[in-house]
Amino acid sequence: MSTTSKPVVRRCVSCARLKDRTRMLRFVRLASGGLGLGQGFGRSAYVCRSRPCLQDARRRKRVRKSLRIPDHPAIDATLADELDKVEPDNPELGQRSPVV
């Protein structure tokens, strides 16, 4: 038997990719009705820490819909803070060479 364990993966609510949960941002709807970030028990929503996923989750209110809660100001504020922490996209990576 192998002693190494597989990483626990979760699905991003924005891009639907499976990733290691330690590399994602976790929102939790607490039983008390509040909102937790990274800690607590209850319904959870995970978002990748990439600029496109954070922008999409913020614009389309994916976290709010996944947690099944009315609009909560902490969700938008947290997504905005995380967007500030992520490095801006490299403009050269987005350009493709023309097909000849």
C-alpha positions in Angstrom: 0.0 0.0 0.0 1.2 3.5 -0.8 1.6 6.0 2.1 1.2 9.0 -0.1 -2.3 10.3 -0.3 -4.0 12.0 -3.2 -4.6 15.7 -2.9 -8.2 16.7 -2.1 -9.6 18.4 -5.1 -12.6 20.8 -5.5 -14.3 22.3 -8.5 -14.1 26.0 -9.2 -17.6 27.6 -9.5 -16.3 29.9 -12.3 -14.2 27.6 -14.7 -15.4 24.2 -13.4 -11.8 22.9 -13.3 -10.8 20.5 -10.6 -7.8 21.7 -8.5 -6.2 21.1 -5.2 -8.3 22.8 -2.6 -5.3 24.5 -0.9 -4.8 26.5 -4.1 -8.3 27.9 -4.1 -10.3 30.5 -2.3 -13.1 29.0 -0.2 -16.4 30.8 0.8 -18.6 29.1 3.4 -22.3 29.8 4.2 -22.4 29.3 7.9 -25.3 27.7 9.8 -25.8 31.0 11.7 -26.5 32.7 8.4 -23.2 34.4 8.1 -20.4 34.1 5.6 -17.0 32.5 6.4 -13.8 32.7 4.3 -11.7 29.5 4.4 -13.0 28.3 7.7 -16.2 26.8 9.1 -18.7 24.1 8.3 -21.5 24.5 5.8 -22.2 24.9 2.1 -18.9 25.9 0.4 -18.0 27.4 -2.9 -14.4 27.4 -4.3 -12.9 29.9 -6.8 -9.4 29.6 -8.4 -7.0 32.3 -7.5 -6.6 33.3 -11.2 -7.6 36.7 -12.6 -10.1 35.3 -15.2 -11.9 33.1 -12.6 -12.1 35.9 -10.0 -13.4 38.3 -12.5 -16.0 35.9 -13.8 -17.1 34.9 -10.3 -17.5 38.6 -9.4 -19.2 39.7 -12.6 -21.7 36.7 -12.8 -22.2 36.4 -9.0 -21.2 32.7 -9.2 -20.3 32.5 -5.5 -23.7 33.9 -4.3 -25.6 31.6 -6.6 -23.6 28.5 -5.5 -24.0 29.3 -1.8 -27.7 30.1 -2.4 -27.7 33.3 -0.5 -28.9 36.8 -1.2 -26.4 39.4 -2.2 -23.7 39.7 0.5 -21.3 42.6 0.5 -18.4 40.5 1.9 -18.3 38.3 -1.2 -17.7 41.2 -3.6 -15.2 42.8 -1.3 -13.2 39.6 -0.9 -13.2 38.9 -4.6 -12.0 42.5 -5.2 -9.2 42.1 -2.6 -8.1 38.8 -4.2 -8.1 40.4 -7.7 -5.7 43.1 -6.3 -3.3 40.4 -5.0 -3.2 38.5 -8.3 -0.5 39.5 -10.8 -1.9 41.2 -13.9 -2.1 39.1 -17.0 0.9 39.0 -19.2 -0.2 40.7 -22.5 2.2 38.6 -24.5 0.6 35.4 -23.4 -2.7 36.4 -24.8 -1.5 37.1 -28.2 -1.4 34.4 -30.8 0.6 34.4 -34.0 -1.5 34.7 -37.1 -2.1 31.6 -39.2 -0.4 31.8 -42.6 
